[in-house]
Amino acid sequence: MTLENSIRLLAGTLIVLSLSLATLFSPYWLFLTLFVGLNLIQSAFTKFCPAEIALRKFCFKSDTAGLTNRID
């Protein structure tokens, strides 16, 4: 799985989780959905993504070509 796909998976999971928690427990969980959405928007313009930094630190090697991001 590539780094970009991992970020999409993380964002989608957090959105579904927050919507489920908002339905079951409290509507304040929708703030997590808002945070994820705003972070996706700002990262499209600024190229700064905290999830990308965290995933690179814990799961992926840094690669300038972007072809071999996975740790084998």
C-alpha positions as CSV (number, residue, x, y, z in Angstrom):
1,M,0.0,0.0,0.0
2,T,1.3,3.4,-0.9
3,L,1.6,6.4,1.4
4,E,-1.1,8.2,-0.4
5,N,-3.5,5.3,-0.2
6,S,-2.7,4.9,3.6
7,I,-3.6,8.6,4.1
8,R,-6.9,8.1,2.3
9,L,-7.6,5.0,4.3
10,L,-6.9,6.8,7.6
11,A,-9.1,9.8,6.7
12,G,-12.0,7.6,5.6
13,T,-11.7,5.5,8.7
14,L,-11.7,8.5,11.0
15,I,-14.7,10.0,9.2
16,V,-16.8,6.8,9.4
17,L,-15.7,6.3,13.1
18,S,-16.6,9.9,14.0
19,L,-20.0,9.7,12.3
20,S,-20.7,6.4,14.1
21,L,-19.7,7.9,17.4
22,A,-21.8,11.0,16.8
23,T,-24.8,8.8,16.1
24,L,-24.3,6.5,19.1
25,F,-23.0,8.9,21.8
26,S,-22.7,12.6,21.2
27,P,-23.0,15.0,18.2
28,Y,-19.7,16.6,19.4
29,W,-17.9,13.8,17.6
30,L,-18.8,15.6,14.4
31,F,-16.0,18.0,15.2
32,L,-13.6,15.2,14.4
33,T,-15.2,14.9,11.0
34,L,-14.8,18.6,10.6
35,F,-11.2,18.5,11.6
36,V,-10.4,15.7,9.1
37,G,-12.2,17.5,6.3
38,L,-10.4,20.8,7.0
39,N,-7.1,19.1,7.2
40,L,-7.6,17.4,3.8
41,I,-8.5,20.8,2.3
42,Q,-5.5,22.6,3.8
43,S,-3.1,19.9,2.8
44,A,-4.2,20.1,-0.8
45,F,-3.1,23.8,-0.9
46,T,-0.1,23.8,1.5
47,K,1.3,20.2,1.0
48,F,1.5,20.0,4.8
49,C,-0.2,16.9,6.1
50,P,0.4,15.7,9.8
51,A,-0.9,12.2,8.9
52,E,1.8,11.9,6.2
53,I,4.5,12.9,8.7
54,A,3.2,10.4,11.2
55,L,2.9,7.6,8.7
56,R,6.4,8.2,7.3
57,K,7.8,8.3,10.8
58,F,6.2,5.0,11.8
59,C,5.5,3.0,8.7
60,F,7.2,4.3,5.5
61,K,10.7,5.1,4.5
62,S,11.4,8.5,3.0
63,D,12.0,8.3,-0.7
64,T,12.6,11.1,-3.1
65,A,11.3,9.3,-6.1
66,G,8.1,8.2,-4.3
67,L,8.3,4.7,-5.9
68,T,9.4,2.6,-3.0
69,N,7.6,4.0,0.0
70,R,6.9,0.7,1.6
71,I,9.1,-1.0,4.2
72,D,9.6,-4.5,3.0
